[in-house]
């Protein structure tokens, strides 16, 4: 069975972000996709220090049983959804530190794993946050699942989010699109294999010219 990992980047286990992710999970399960929700936002996650150790070991040097554990699950999964509240028109600092380390230290191919970002805020900053999170997918060869609006909900509390009918509808449509993409990519992978990916070119101008 196909599987999607969902990361809750909010400090609150049952807040606005969790409410949005719950709506996605419900529909993914209805579509036959297995899911696992991992609460990241309440953990003490330090940032990447660019030590390069992961290049030799294949895992982050800070073995905190969170980033490396999720990396193992991510490798086996067919999709990844990252949820975050808006902090000063940007994602939660904890989830950014987590994603920096997760993507930088995990050297398995993420090609054609489907990615999606989900954001929540009281009023503004959602689209800027949404843009930041999607960058992790688009640098990694991961198709990005979209919906009928940007993947966001509004509300100051979880109860408020439940009143955001359009936001919840957006979450459900996101889940259906993501499930379709995962199934279609799975079928195409069996029939055609994955697209060929070039590597080796690395643009740099150390001579200043």
For each residue, the residues with C-beta under 8 A, 3 or more apart:
1: 32 33 34
2: 32 33 34 78 79 179 182 183 186
3: 33 34 35 36 76 77 78 79
4: 28 33 34 35 36 77 78 79 80 81 114 178 182
5: 35 36 38 70 73 74 77 79 80 81
6: 21 24 25 35 36 37 38 80 81 82 83
7: 38 40 70 80 81 82 83 95 98
8: 13 17 18 21 37 38 39 40 41 83
9: 17 40 41 82 83 84 85 91 92 94 95 98
10: 13 15 16 17 18 41 83 84 85 92 120
11: 15 41 42 92 94
12: 15 16 17 18 41 42
13: 8 10 18 39 42
14: 18 19 158
15: 10 11 12 18 19 85 120 157 158
16: 10 12 19 20 85 120 121 153 155 156 157 158 160 161
17: 8 9 10 12 20 21 41 83 84 85 118 119 120
18: 8 10 12 13 14 15 21 22 83 158
19: 14 15 16 22 23 120 153 155 158 161 162
20: 16 17 23 24 83 118 120 153 161 167 168 171
21: 6 8 17 18 24 25 37 81 83 118 171
22: 18 19 25 26
23: 19 20 26 27 168 171 172 175
24: 6 20 21 27 28 81 118 171 172 174 175 178
25: 6 21 22 28 29 35 37 175
26: 22 23 29 30 172 175
27: 23 24 30 31 171 172 175 176 179
28: 4 24 25 31 33 35 175 178 179
29: 25 26 32 33 34 35
30: 26 27
31: 27 28 175 176 179 180
32: 1 2 29 179
33: 1 2 3 4 28 29 78 79 178 179 182
34: 1 2 3 4 29
35: 3 4 5 6 25 28 29
36: 3 4 5 6 73
37: 6 8 21 25
38: 5 6 7 8 70 73
39: 8 13 42 43
40: 7 8 9 43 45 66 70 94 95 98
41: 8 9 10 11 12 17 84 85 92 94 95
42: 11 12 13 39
43: 39 40 64 66 94 98
44:
45: 40 64 66 67 94 97 98 101
46: 62 64 97
47: 96 97 100 101
48: 60 97 100 101 104 105
49:
50: 104
51: 54 61
52: 55 56
53: 56 57 60 61
54: 51 57 58 59 60 61 104 105 106 107
55: 52 107
56: 52 53
57: 53 54 61
58: 54 105 106 107
59: 54 63 68 71 105 106
60: 48 53 54 63 64 67 68 71 101 105
61: 51 53 54 57 105
62: 46 67 101
63: 59 60 68
64: 43 45 46 60 67 68
65: 68 69
66: 40 43 45 69 70 98
67: 45 60 62 64 70 71 98 101 102 105
68: 59 60 63 64 65 71 72 105
69: 65 66 72 73
70: 5 7 38 40 66 67 73 74 98 102
71: 59 60 67 68 74 75 102 105 106 108
72: 68 69 75 76
73: 5 36 38 69 70 76 77
74: 5 70 71 77 80 102 106 110 113
75: 71 72 106 108
76: 3 72 73
77: 3 4 5 73 74 80 113
78: 2 3 4 33 113 114 182 185 186
79: 2 3 4 5 33 113 114 115 116 145 178 181 182
80: 4 5 6 7 74 77 113 114 115 116 137 142
81: 4 5 6 7 21 24 115 116 117 118 178
82: 6 7 9 95 99 115 116 117 118 133 136
83: 6 7 8 9 10 17 18 20 21 117 118 119 120
84: 9 10 17 41 91 92 95 117 118 119 120 129 133
85: 9 10 15 16 17 41 91 92 119 120 121
86: 89 90 91 119 120 121 124 125 126 128 129
87: 90 91 92 93
88: 125
89: 86 124 125 128 129
90: 86 87 96 125 128 129 132
91: 9 84 85 86 87 95 96 119 129 132 133
92: 9 10 11 41 84 85 87 95 96
93: 87 96 97
94: 9 11 40 41 43 45 97 98
95: 7 9 40 41 82 84 91 92 98 99
96: 47 90 91 92 93 99 100 132
97: 45 46 47 48 93 94 100 101
98: 7 9 40 43 45 66 67 70 94 95 101 102
99: 82 95 96 102 103 133 136
100: 47 48 96 97 103 104
101: 45 47 48 60 62 67 97 98 104 105
102: 67 70 71 74 98 99 105 106
103: 99 100 106 110 136 139 140
104: 48 50 54 100 101
105: 48 54 58 59 60 61 67 68 71 101 102
106: 54 58 59 71 74 75 102 103 110
107: 54 55 58
108: 71 75
109: 141
110: 74 103 106 113 140 141 142
111: 140 141 142 194 195 197
112: 141 142 143 185 189 194 195
113: 74 77 78 79 80 110 140 142
114: 4 78 79 80 142 143 144 145 178 181 182 185
115: 79 80 81 82 134 136 137 140 142 143 144 145
116: 79 80 81 82 137 144 145 151 174 178
117: 81 82 83 84 129 130 133 134 137 144 151
118: 17 20 21 24 81 82 83 84 151 152 153 171 174
119: 17 83 84 85 86 91 126 129 130 133 150 151 152 153
120: 10 15 16 17 19 20 83 84 85 86 126 152 153 154 155 161
121: 16 85 86 124 125 126 129 152 154
122: 154 155 156
123: 154
124: 86 89 121
125: 86 88 89 90 121 128 129
126: 86 119 120 121 129 130 150 152 154
127: 130 131 150 152
128: 86 89 90 125 131 132
129: 84 86 89 90 91 117 119 121 125 126 132 133
130: 117 119 126 127 133 134 150 151 152
131: 127 128 134 135
132: 90 91 96 128 129 135
133: 82 84 91 99 117 119 129 130 136 137
134: 115 117 130 131 137 138 144
135: 131 132 138 139
136: 82 99 103 115 133 139 140
137: 80 115 116 117 133 134 140 142 143 144
138: 134 135 142 144
139: 103 135 136
140: 103 110 111 113 115 136 137
141: 109 110 111 112 197
142: 80 110 111 112 113 114 115 137 138
143: 112 114 115 137 181 185
144: 114 115 116 117 134 137 138
145: 79 114 115 116 174 177 178 181
146: 151 174 177
147: 150 151 170 171 173 174 177
148: 169 170 173
149: 152 166 167 170
150: 119 126 127 130 147 170
151: 116 117 118 119 130 146 147 170 171 174
152: 118 119 120 121 126 127 130 149 167 170
153: 16 19 20 118 119 120 161 164 167 168 170 171
154: 120 121 122 123 126 160 161 164 167
155: 16 19 120 122 158 159 160 161 162 163 164 167
156: 16 122 160
157: 15 16 160 161
158: 14 15 16 18 19 155 161 162
159: 155 162 163
160: 16 154 155 156 157 163 164
161: 16 19 20 120 153 154 155 157 158 164 167 168
162: 19 155 158 159 168
163: 155 159 160
164: 153 154 155 160 161 167 168
165: 168 169
166: 149 169 170
167: 20 149 152 153 154 155 161 164 170 171
168: 20 23 153 161 162 164 165 171 172
169: 148 165 166 172 173
170: 147 148 149 150 151 152 153 166 167 173 174
171: 20 21 23 24 27 118 147 151 153 167 168 174 175
172: 23 24 26 27 168 169 175 176
173: 147 148 169 170 176 177
174: 24 116 118 145 146 147 151 170 171 177 178
175: 23 24 25 26 27 28 31 171 172 178 179
176: 27 31 172 173 179 180
177: 145 146 147 173 174 180 181
178: 4 24 28 33 79 81 114 116 145 174 175 181 182
179: 2 27 28 31 32 33 175 176 182 183
180: 31 176 177 183 184
181: 79 114 143 145 177 178 184 185
182: 2 4 33 78 79 114 178 179 185 186
183: 2 179 180 186 187
184: 180 181 187 188
185: 78 112 114 143 181 182 188 189
186: 2 78 182 183 189 190
187: 183 184 190 191
188: 184 185 191 192
189: 112 185 186 192 193 194
190: 186 187
191: 187 188
192: 188 189
193: 189
194: 111 112 189 197
195: 111 112
196:
197: 111 141 194
198: 201
199:
200:
201: 198
202:
203:
204:
205: 208 209
206:
207:
208: 205
209: 205
